[in-house]
Amino acid sequence: DMADFGAMNEVYAKHFGDHRPARSTVAVAGLPKGARVEIDVVARKD
């Protein structure tokens, strides 16, 4: 729900501080099992 975008930004900023990774936000009609957030992660291991 894009109405939650502001609250999500607050949580994102709180946990990542000034070094925030890239992200994208996409509104969807519905997620499985009543989920409200979907998170995709790309990681690199050295």
C-alpha positions as CSV (number, residue, x, y, z in Angstrom):
1,D,0.0,0.0,0.0
2,M,1.7,3.2,-1.1
3,A,0.0,4.9,1.8
4,D,2.7,3.2,4.0
5,F,5.5,4.7,1.9
6,G,6.3,7.4,4.4
7,A,6.4,5.0,7.4
8,M,8.6,2.6,5.4
9,N,11.0,5.5,4.6
10,E,11.3,6.3,8.3
11,V,12.2,2.7,9.2
12,Y,14.6,2.5,6.3
13,A,16.4,5.7,7.3
14,K,16.6,4.6,11.0
15,H,18.2,1.2,10.2
16,F,20.6,2.3,7.4
17,G,21.5,5.8,8.5
18,D,23.5,7.9,5.9
19,H,24.8,4.8,4.0
20,R,21.6,3.6,2.5
21,P,21.8,0.9,-0.3
22,A,20.0,1.4,-3.6
23,R,16.4,0.4,-3.6
24,S,13.2,0.6,-5.6
25,T,9.6,0.9,-4.6
26,V,6.8,-0.6,-6.7
27,A,3.1,-0.6,-5.9
28,V,1.5,-4.0,-6.5
29,A,-2.1,-5.2,-6.4
30,G,-1.4,-7.9,-3.8
31,L,1.3,-10.1,-2.3
32,P,1.0,-13.7,-1.3
33,K,-0.1,-14.7,2.2
34,G,-1.2,-11.1,3.0
35,A,2.4,-9.8,3.0
36,R,2.7,-6.0,3.1
37,V,6.3,-5.7,2.0
38,E,8.5,-7.6,-0.4
39,I,12.2,-7.3,-0.2
40,D,14.8,-8.2,-2.9
41,V,18.4,-8.4,-1.9
42,V,21.6,-8.5,-3.9
43,A,24.7,-9.3,-1.9
44,R,28.4,-9.5,-2.7
45,K,30.8,-11.7,-0.8
46,D,34.6,-10.9,-1.1
